[in-house]
Amino acid sequence: MGSQNVTLQSTNGKSLPVSFWTALLALFAAIGIVLRQVAIPIFPPYVTLTPGFIMPLLAGIVLGPLGGIICGILVGISGALWEPFLIPLFGNIALGLSTGIPTYFRYKIPHFLWMIISILSATLIGGFLPTFIIEMLIYGVPPMIATLTASFDASQAGIWTTIALFIYVGIIHPLLAQYQRP
């Protein structure tokens, strides 16, 4: 048995084998790429409603920040094929990071508090900030419009994070418990 790999997953003293971690990352990214192609334009071309948000969020929850970032890059590149490049790329990276960071505190704080922090982090860091900053600084969108469009992404991130947490708690965590090692 190997020792805990904090870079790959921060849990309660347990980690997934590297090969299993990589397989989960590939699975999350592949599903995210497919889901990212399902998109309903809200404010074309900057904001779309898409279930593709869920996979970088879920990767951050399950695999930690590194897994969330890598999954976000892969899903973001697939979204950037159809939209302005920066928002889906940096937005998906921020989504994975936003739930990956609270992963480090999952077993150090009450479970419900960890879930609330994950939702708030995803809403602000993963949803609002990337859209707002890129629209304002890169595309020159007026602040009021950037705030409105970023609010849609923030709402979407909060909703998808809530769903991802239910999937994690109800399905993924019970299944992964048998594969974790000290």
MIDOSE-1310 file (N, C-alpha, C; in nm, 2 decimals, decimal comma, always signed):
residues 182
mgsq	+0,08/-0,12/+0,00/+0,00/+0,00/+0,00/+0,09/+0,12/+0,00; +0,05/+0,22/-0,08/+0,12/+0,35/-0,09/+0,07/+0,44/+0,02; +0,14/+0,55/+0,04/+0,10/+0,65/+0,13/+0,00/+0,75/+0,07; -0,06/+0,83/+0,16/-0,16/+0,92/+0,11/-0,10/+1,02/+0,01
nvtl	-0,17/+1,04/-0,10/-0,12/+1,14/-0,20/-0,21/+1,26/-0,19; -0,17/+1,36/-0,11/-0,25/+1,48/-0,09/-0,27/+1,56/-0,21; -0,18/+1,56/-0,31/-0,20/+1,63/-0,43/-0,32/+1,58/-0,51; -0,34/+1,45/-0,51/-0,44/+1,39/-0,59/-0,58/+1,40/-0,52
qstn	-0,58/+1,38/-0,39/-0,71/+1,38/-0,32/-0,68/+1,40/-0,17; -0,75/+1,50/-0,12/-0,74/+1,53/+0,02/-0,86/+1,47/+0,09; -0,85/+1,37/+0,17/-0,97/+1,31/+0,23/-0,93/+1,29/+0,38; -1,00/+1,21/+0,45/-0,98/+1,19/+0,59/-0,87/+1,08/+0,61
gksl	-0,75/+1,11/+0,56/-0,64/+1,02/+0,57/-0,63/+0,91/+0,47; -0,72/+0,92/+0,37/-0,73/+0,81/+0,27/-0,71/+0,87/+0,13; -0,66/+0,80/+0,04/-0,66/+0,85/-0,10/-0,69/+0,74/-0,19; -0,72/+0,77/-0,31/-0,75/+0,68/-0,42/-0,62/+0,64/-0,49
pvsf	-0,61/+0,51/-0,53/-0,49/+0,48/-0,61/-0,48/+0,57/-0,74; -0,36/+0,60/-0,78/-0,34/+0,70/-0,89/-0,41/+0,65/-1,02; -0,40/+0,52/-1,05/-0,47/+0,47/-1,17/-0,62/+0,49/-1,16; -0,68/+0,47/-1,04/-0,82/+0,48/-1,02/-0,86/+0,63/-1,03
wtal	-0,78/+0,72/-0,97/-0,80/+0,86/-0,98/-0,80/+0,91/-1,12; -0,70/+0,86/-1,20/-0,69/+0,90/-1,34/-0,81/+0,85/-1,42; -0,85/+0,73/-1,39/-0,97/+0,68/-1,47/-1,10/+0,76/-1,43; -1,11/+0,80/-1,31/-1,23/+0,88/-1,27/-1,22/+1,02/-1,34
lalf	-1,10/+1,07/-1,35/-1,08/+1,20/-1,41/-1,12/+1,19/-1,56; -1,08/+1,08/-1,63/-1,11/+1,06/-1,77/-1,26/+1,05/-1,79; -1,32/+0,97/-1,70/-1,47/+0,95/-1,71/-1,54/+1,09/-1,69; -1,50/+1,16/-1,58/-1,57/+1,29/-1,56/-1,55/+1,38/-1,68
aaig	-1,43/+1,39/-1,73/-1,40/+1,48/-1,85/-1,48/+1,44/-1,97; -1,49/+1,31/-2,00/-1,56/+1,26/-2,12/-1,71/+1,29/-2,10; -1,77/+1,27/-1,99/-1,91/+1,30/-1,97/-1,93/+1,45/-1,98; -1,84/+1,53/-1,92/-1,85/+1,67/-1,92/-1,84/+1,73/-2,06
ivlr	-1,76/+1,67/-2,15/-1,75/+1,71/-2,29/-1,88/+1,69/-2,36; -1,94/+1,57/-2,34/-2,07/+1,54/-2,40/-2,17/+1,64/-2,35; -2,18/+1,65/-2,22/-2,29/+1,74/-2,16/-2,27/+1,88/-2,20; -2,15/+1,92/-2,22/-2,12/+2,06/-2,26/-2,18/+2,10/-2,39
qvai	-2,20/+2,00/-2,48/-2,25/+2,02/-2,61/-2,40/+2,05/-2,60; -2,47/+2,02/-2,49/-2,61/+2,05/-2,47/-2,61/+2,19/-2,40; -2,65/+2,29/-2,48/-2,64/+2,42/-2,43/-2,76/+2,51/-2,48; -2,82/+2,58/-2,39/-2,93/+2,67/-2,42/-2,88/+2,81/-2,40
pifp	-2,87/+2,89/-2,51/-2,82/+3,02/-2,50/-2,91/+3,11/-2,42; -2,85/+3,18/-2,32/-2,92/+3,28/-2,24/-2,89/+3,42/-2,29; -2,76/+3,45/-2,29/-2,71/+3,58/-2,35/-2,60/+3,54/-2,45; -2,65/+3,50/-2,57/-2,55/+3,46/-2,67/-2,45/+3,57/-2,70
pyvt	-2,32/+3,54/-2,72/-2,26/+3,41/-2,71/-2,19/+3,39/-2,57; -2,22/+3,48/-2,48/-2,14/+3,47/-2,35/-2,19/+3,37/-2,25; -2,32/+3,36/-2,23/-2,38/+3,28/-2,13/-2,48/+3,18/-2,18; -2,45/+3,05/-2,15/-2,54/+2,94/-2,19/-2,57/+2,86/-2,07
ltpg	-2,69/+2,81/-2,07/-2,73/+2,71/-1,97/-2,69/+2,57/-2,01; -2,61/+2,51/-1,94/-2,56/+2,38/-1,98/-2,53/+2,28/-1,86; -2,57/+2,16/-1,88/-2,54/+2,06/-1,77/-2,39/+2,02/-1,77; -2,31/+2,08/-1,86/-2,17/+2,05/-1,86/-2,10/+2,11/-1,74
fimp	-2,17/+2,21/-1,67/-2,11/+2,27/-1,55/-2,08/+2,16/-1,44; -2,17/+2,06/-1,44/-2,17/+1,96/-1,33/-2,04/+1,88/-1,32; -1,98/+1,85/-1,43/-1,86/+1,75/-1,43/-1,74/+1,82/-1,37; -1,70/+1,94/-1,40/-1,58/+2,00/-1,33/-1,61/+2,02/-1,18
llag	-1,74/+2,05/-1,15/-1,77/+2,07/-1,01/-1,76/+1,93/-0,94; -1,81/+1,83/-1,00/-1,81/+1,69/-0,94/-1,66/+1,64/-0,93; -1,58/+1,67/-1,03/-1,44/+1,64/-1,03/-1,37/+1,70/-0,91; -1,40/+1,83/-0,89/-1,34/+1,90/-0,78/-1,38/+1,84/-0,64
ivlg	-1,51/+1,80/-0,63/-1,56/+1,74/-0,51/-1,49/+1,61/-0,48; -1,48/+1,52/-0,59/-1,43/+1,39/-0,57/-1,28/+1,38/-0,58; -1,22/+1,45/-0,67/-1,08/+1,44/-0,69/-0,99/+1,55/-0,64; -1,05/+1,65/-0,58/-0,98/+1,76/-0,53/-0,95/+1,87/-0,63
plgg	-0,87/+1,97/-0,60/-0,85/+2,09/-0,69/-0,78/+2,05/-0,82; -0,68/+1,96/-0,81/-0,61/+1,92/-0,93/-0,70/+1,85/-1,03; -0,78/+1,76/-0,98/-0,88/+1,69/-1,07/-0,98/+1,79/-1,12; -1,03/+1,88/-1,04/-1,12/+1,98/-1,09/-1,07/+2,07/-1,20
iicg	-0,94/+2,11/-1,18/-0,88/+2,20/-1,28/-0,86/+2,12/-1,41; -0,81/+2,00/-1,40/-0,78/+1,93/-1,53/-0,91/+1,90/-1,60; -1,01/+1,85/-1,53/-1,14/+1,83/-1,59/-1,20/+1,96/-1,65; -1,18/+2,07/-1,57/-1,23/+2,20/-1,62/-1,16/+2,24/-1,75
ilvg	-1,03/+2,21/-1,76/-0,96/+2,25/-1,89/-1,02/+2,17/-2,00; -1,03/+2,04/-1,98/-1,08/+1,95/-2,09/-1,23/+1,99/-2,13; -1,31/+2,01/-2,03/-1,45/+2,05/-2,06/-1,46/+2,19/-2,12; -1,37/+2,28/-2,07/-1,37/+2,42/-2,12/-1,33/+2,43/-2,26
isga	-1,23/+2,34/-2,30/-1,18/+2,35/-2,44/-1,30/+2,30/-2,53; -1,37/+2,20/-2,49/-1,48/+2,16/-2,57/-1,59/+2,27/-2,59; -1,61/+2,34/-2,48/-1,71/+2,45/-2,48/-1,66/+2,57/-2,57; -1,53/+2,59/-2,57/-1,47/+2,70/-2,64/-1,48/+2,68/-2,79
lwep	-1,51/+2,56/-2,84/-1,52/+2,54/-2,98/-1,64/+2,62/-3,04; -1,74/+2,65/-2,95/-1,87/+2,70/-3,00/-1,89/+2,84/-2,94; -1,82/+2,88/-2,85/-1,84/+3,01/-2,78/-1,71/+3,09/-2,78; -1,72/+3,22/-2,73/-1,59/+3,29/-2,72/-1,50/+3,22/-2,62
flip	-1,38/+3,20/-2,66/-1,28/+3,10/-2,60/-1,26/+3,12/-2,45; -1,24/+3,24/-2,40/-1,20/+3,26/-2,27/-1,30/+3,22/-2,16; -1,43/+3,25/-2,18/-1,53/+3,23/-2,08/-1,55/+3,08/-2,05; -1,57/+2,99/-2,15/-1,59/+2,85/-2,11/-1,46/+2,79/-2,06
lfgn	-1,34/+2,83/-2,11/-1,22/+2,77/-2,06/-1,19/+2,81/-1,92; -1,18/+2,94/-1,89/-1,15/+2,98/-1,76/-1,27/+2,96/-1,66; -1,39/+2,96/-1,71/-1,51/+2,94/-1,63/-1,51/+2,79/-1,58; -1,48/+2,70/-1,67/-1,48/+2,56/-1,63/-1,36/+2,52/-1,53
ialg	-1,25/+2,59/-1,56/-1,13/+2,57/-1,47/-1,17/+2,62/-1,33; -1,23/+2,74/-1,32/-1,28/+2,80/-1,20/-1,38/+2,71/-1,13; -1,47/+2,65/-1,21/-1,57/+2,56/-1,15/-1,50/+2,44/-1,07; -1,41/+2,38/-1,14/-1,34/+2,27/-1,08/-1,26/+2,31/-0,96
lstg	-1,19/+2,42/-0,96/-1,11/+2,47/-0,85/-1,21/+2,51/-0,73; -1,32/+2,57/-0,77/-1,41/+2,62/-0,66/-1,47/+2,52/-0,57; -1,49/+2,40/-0,62/-1,53/+2,29/-0,53/-1,41/+2,20/-0,49; -1,30/+2,21/-0,56/-1,18/+2,14/-0,52/-1,12/+2,19/-0,39
ipty	-1,12/+2,32/-0,38/-1,06/+2,38/-0,26/-1,13/+2,34/-0,13; -1,26/+2,35/-0,12/-1,33/+2,30/+0,00/-1,31/+2,15/+0,03; -1,26/+2,07/-0,07/-1,24/+1,93/-0,05/-1,13/+1,91/+0,06; -1,03/+2,00/+0,07/-0,93/+1,99/+0,17/-0,99/+2,00/+0,31
fryk	-1,10/+2,07/+0,32/-1,16/+2,09/+0,46/-1,28/+2,00/+0,48; -1,31/+1,90/+0,39/-1,43/+1,82/+0,40/-1,44/+1,75/+0,54; -1,33/+1,69/+0,59/-1,33/+1,62/+0,71/-1,29/+1,70/+0,83; -1,26/+1,82/+0,82/-1,21/+1,91/+0,93/-1,33/+2,00/+0,98
iphf	-1,43/+2,01/+0,91/-1,55/+2,09/+0,94/-1,67/+2,01/+0,93; -1,78/+2,05/+1,00/-1,91/+1,97/+0,98/-1,95/+1,95/+0,84; -2,01/+1,84/+0,81/-2,04/+1,80/+0,67/-2,13/+1,91/+0,60; -2,23/+1,95/+0,68/-2,33/+2,05/+0,62/-2,26/+2,18/+0,59
lwmi	-2,16/+2,22/+0,67/-2,09/+2,34/+0,65/-2,00/+2,33/+0,52; -1,94/+2,21/+0,51/-1,86/+2,19/+0,39/-1,94/+2,20/+0,26; -2,07/+2,15/+0,27/-2,15/+2,16/+0,15/-2,19/+2,30/+0,12; -2,22/+2,38/+0,22/-2,26/+2,52/+0,21/-2,14/+2,60/+0,15
isil	-2,02/+2,57/+0,20/-1,90/+2,64/+0,15/-1,87/+2,60/+0,00; -1,90/+2,48/-0,03/-1,88/+2,43/-0,17/-1,98/+2,51/-0,26; -2,10/+2,52/-0,22/-2,20/+2,59/-0,30/-2,17/+2,74/-0,32; -2,13/+2,80/-0,21/-2,10/+2,94/-0,21/-1,97/+2,97/-0,30
satl	-1,87/+2,88/-0,28/-1,75/+2,89/-0,36/-1,77/+2,88/-0,50; -1,85/+2,78/-0,54/-1,88/+2,76/-0,68/-1,96/+2,87/-0,74; -2,06/+2,92/-0,66/-2,14/+3,03/-0,71/-2,05/+3,16/-0,74; -1,96/+3,19/-0,64/-1,88/+3,31/-0,66/-1,76/+3,29/-0,75
iggf	-1,68/+3,19/-0,71/-1,55/+3,17/-0,78/-1,57/+3,10/-0,92; -1,66/+3,00/-0,92/-1,68/+2,93/-1,04/-1,78/+2,99/-1,14; -1,88/+3,06/-1,09/-1,99/+3,11/-1,17/-1,98/+3,26/-1,20; -1,97/+3,34/-1,10/-1,98/+3,49/-1,12/-1,85/+3,55/-1,17
lptf	-1,74/+3,53/-1,10/-1,62/+3,60/-1,13/-1,56/+3,57/-1,27; -1,55/+3,45/-1,32/-1,49/+3,44/-1,45/-1,57/+3,51/-1,56; -1,70/+3,50/-1,56/-1,78/+3,56/-1,66/-1,77/+3,71/-1,64; -1,79/+3,76/-1,52/-1,78/+3,91/-1,50/-1,65/+3,97/-1,54
iiem	-1,54/+3,91/-1,49/-1,41/+3,96/-1,52/-1,37/+3,96/-1,67; -1,40/+3,85/-1,73/-1,37/+3,84/-1,88/-1,45/+3,93/-1,96; -1,58/+3,93/-1,93/-1,67/+4,02/-2,01/-1,63/+4,17/-1,99; -1,59/+4,21/-1,87/-1,55/+4,35/-1,85/-1,42/+4,38/-1,91
liyg	-1,32/+4,30/-1,87/-1,18/+4,33/-1,91/-1,14/+4,30/-2,05; -1,19/+4,19/-2,10/-1,15/+4,14/-2,23/-1,25/+4,19/-2,34; -1,38/+4,17/-2,32/-1,48/+4,20/-2,42/-1,54/+4,34/-2,41; -1,51/+4,41/-2,31/-1,56/+4,55/-2,29/-1,71/+4,56/-2,27
vppm	-1,77/+4,46/-2,21/-1,91/+4,47/-2,18/-1,93/+4,57/-2,07; -2,04/+4,65/-2,08/-2,07/+4,75/-1,97/-2,09/+4,67/-1,83; -2,05/+4,74/-1,72/-2,06/+4,67/-1,59/-2,20/+4,61/-1,56; -2,31/+4,69/-1,59/-2,44/+4,64/-1,55/-2,48/+4,51/-1,63
iatl	-2,44/+4,51/-1,76/-2,47/+4,39/-1,84/-2,38/+4,27/-1,79; -2,26/+4,30/-1,76/-2,17/+4,20/-1,72/-2,21/+4,14/-1,58; -2,27/+4,23/-1,50/-2,32/+4,18/-1,37/-2,44/+4,09/-1,39; -2,53/+4,13/-1,48/-2,65/+4,05/-1,51/-2,61/+3,91/-1,57
tasf	-2,53/+3,91/-1,67/-2,49/+3,78/-1,73/-2,41/+3,69/-1,63; -2,32/+3,76/-1,56/-2,25/+3,68/-1,46/-2,34/+3,62/-1,35; -2,45/+3,69/-1,32/-2,54/+3,64/-1,22/-2,61/+3,52/-1,27; -2,64/+3,51/-1,39/-2,69/+3,38/-1,45/-2,60/+3,27/-1,43
dasq	-2,47/+3,29/-1,47/-2,37/+3,19/-1,45/-2,35/+3,15/-1,30; -2,36/+3,25/-1,21/-2,35/+3,22/-1,07/-2,47/+3,13/-1,02; -2,59/+3,17/-1,06/-2,71/+3,09/-1,03/-2,70/+2,95/-1,08; -2,65/+2,94/-1,20/-2,64/+2,80/-1,26/-2,53/+2,72/-1,19
agiw	-2,42/+2,78/-1,15/-2,32/+2,71/-1,07/-2,37/+2,67/-0,94; -2,45/+2,75/-0,87/-2,50/+2,71/-0,74/-2,60/+2,59/-0,76; -2,68/+2,59/-0,86/-2,78/+2,48/-0,88/-2,70/+2,35/-0,92; -2,61/+2,36/-1,01/-2,53/+2,24/-1,05/-2,45/+2,19/-0,94
ttia	-2,40/+2,27/-0,85/-2,32/+2,23/-0,74/-2,40/+2,15/-0,64; -2,52/+2,20/-0,61/-2,62/+2,13/-0,53/-2,65/+1,99/-0,58; -2,67/+1,98/-0,71/-2,70/+1,85/-0,77/-2,57/+1,76/-0,76; -2,45/+1,82/-0,78/-2,33/+1,74/-0,78/-2,31/+1,69/-0,63
lfiy	-2,34/+1,77/-0,53/-2,32/+1,72/-0,40/-2,42/+1,61/-0,36; -2,54/+1,61/-0,41/-2,63/+1,50/-0,39/-2,58/+1,38/-0,46; -2,53/+1,39/-0,58/-2,47/+1,28/-0,65/-2,35/+1,22/-0,57; -2,27/+1,31/-0,52/-2,15/+1,26/-0,45/-2,19/+1,19/-0,32
vgii	-2,28/+1,25/-0,24/-2,32/+1,19/-0,11/-2,40/+1,06/-0,13; -2,49/+1,06/-0,23/-2,58/+0,95/-0,25/-2,52/+0,83/-0,33; -2,43/+0,86/-0,42/-2,39/+0,76/-0,51/-2,24/+0,74/-0,51; -2,16/+0,84/-0,53/-2,02/+0,83/-0,55/-1,94/+0,79/-0,42
hpll	-1,97/+0,87/-0,32/-1,89/+0,84/-0,19/-1,91/+0,70/-0,14; -2,04/+0,64/-0,14/-2,05/+0,50/-0,10/-1,97/+0,40/-0,19; -1,97/+0,43/-0,32/-1,90/+0,34/-0,41/-1,75/+0,35/-0,39; -1,70/+0,47/-0,37/-1,55/+0,49/-0,36/-1,49/+0,45/-0,23
aqyq	-1,57/+0,44/-0,13/-1,52/+0,41/+0,01/-1,44/+0,27/+0,00; -1,48/+0,18/-0,08/-1,41/+0,05/-0,09/-1,28/+0,06/-0,16; -1,25/+0,17/-0,24/-1,13/+0,18/-0,31/-1,03/+0,27/-0,25; -1,07/+0,34/-0,14/-0,97/+0,43/-0,07/-0,88/+0,34/+0,02
rp	-0,76/+0,40/+0,03/-0,66/+0,32/+0,11/-0,59/+0,42/+0,20; -0,54/+0,38/+0,32/-0,47/+0,47/+0,41/-0,34/+0,52/+0,36
